[in-house]
Amino acid sequence: LKFPGDIDGQAFEISDCKNTTMAIMDHSEQVQIDRVTGCKIFIGACASSTFIRNCDNCIFYICCRQLRLREVTNSTLYVLSMSEVHIEYSNGLKFAPFNGSYPLHGEHLKSANIDPLHNLWYDVYDHNDADKSHSNWKLLPESEYEQPWFPAGSECDFAAPRVKIGSVVKVNETENMQSFGLEQMKADAKKVSASPAMPPSLPTPSSAASVVASDDESAVRAVIQLFASASDISTVVDSSSFTAVSCNGTVLSDVASFQQTLSGTATHNELSVCSSVTISPLKDMAYAVFTVSQRVVATEGSDLPTPPASFVTYTAVLSKDSEKLWKIVHVQAATPNTVSWM
């Protein structure tokens, strides 16, 4: 058990566990769960994304802003997720609304900026089911729900009430934006980021690539994809010339290509998920939250061990110039400490 104050907003990792019951009764910035079998796991409040990978025959109770599963099989998930659930290479999954609580749960959901009434537990996107057959997952009938889980040991009021299927309306955030100036967006980015530190500027891009985008959101996501592919993005903060993608099909993209090698290692990055993109009402600025998988690997001839991949959440502010090209003008990286169960 992890009790209130044990995690206190840090990132948390669980890996390589079998036949174990675990509960985090606290709020966390980000959660990663890897290679667990036959486990029952409770996550009280995750402020960004929860990643579950290579797990089998488990029961999960998860409260987060976004839930993403990869290679998860034969498992049941009681979910509070403010955005749609994403699954990849997974099957035998059963989903139900979050069904549990502990005395400080409501405070921790508030600390993680999670609205317990905005629960899209039933909205599942399967990246490997083009026909939308729902063959890899199903919604669990209410008659098959387990008894509520109170990991503190005694029953208490539910901080996250059960949400009925289809009862939550997806809101187009662009229709409700009030203030979307650059300075306001930078301030919002700093609030989302776990670290206020401002790393140095990015070097001048050295190579070019092409991306075609048919609309503004696609263009912004393309910029994020290009940004995430850079070999060293850990020191990025401001660079108006880093990437540019047209939203009308005329492409002009500059992509930094770094091959940084330090002490026998090299860093490889990959976009894990772009959890949200918000376009301003005038369609001249955008705000994005996304997570990058960062893996340090030993270079050829090095005998250094390869550590596991880490995940870093970024917030970015983008602007569109007179040529309709989207560019990143500000990036803030969250660099929380990481706590783990191994």
Secondary structure as GFF3:
##gff-version 3
##sequence-region A 1 342
A	DSSP	beta_strand	11	18	.	.	.	ID=ss1
A	DSSP	beta_strand	21	28	.	.	.	ID=ss2
A	DSSP	beta_strand	31	37	.	.	.	ID=ss3
A	DSSP	beta_strand	40	56	.	.	.	ID=ss4
A	DSSP	beta_strand	59	81	.	.	.	ID=ss5
A	DSSP	beta_strand	85	88	.	.	.	ID=ss6
A	DSSP	beta_strand	91	97	.	.	.	ID=ss7
A	DSSP	alpha_helix	105	111	.	.	.	ID=ss8
A	DSSP	beta_strand	124	126	.	.	.	ID=ss9
A	DSSP	beta_strand	137	139	.	.	.	ID=ss10
A	DSSP	three_ten_helix	142	144	.	.	.	ID=ss11
A	DSSP	three_ten_helix	173	175	.	.	.	ID=ss12
A	DSSP	alpha_helix	182	192	.	.	.	ID=ss13
A	DSSP	beta_strand	207	209	.	.	.	ID=ss14
A	DSSP	alpha_helix	216	228	.	.	.	ID=ss15
A	DSSP	beta_strand	244	246	.	.	.	ID=ss16
A	DSSP	beta_strand	253	255	.	.	.	ID=ss17
A	DSSP	beta_strand	261	262	.	.	.	ID=ss18
A	DSSP	beta_strand	265	279	.	.	.	ID=ss19
A	DSSP	beta_strand	285	298	.	.	.	ID=ss20
A	DSSP	beta_strand	310	320	.	.	.	ID=ss21
A	DSSP	beta_strand	325	333	.	.	.	ID=ss22
A	DSSP	beta_strand	338	341	.	.	.	ID=ss23
###
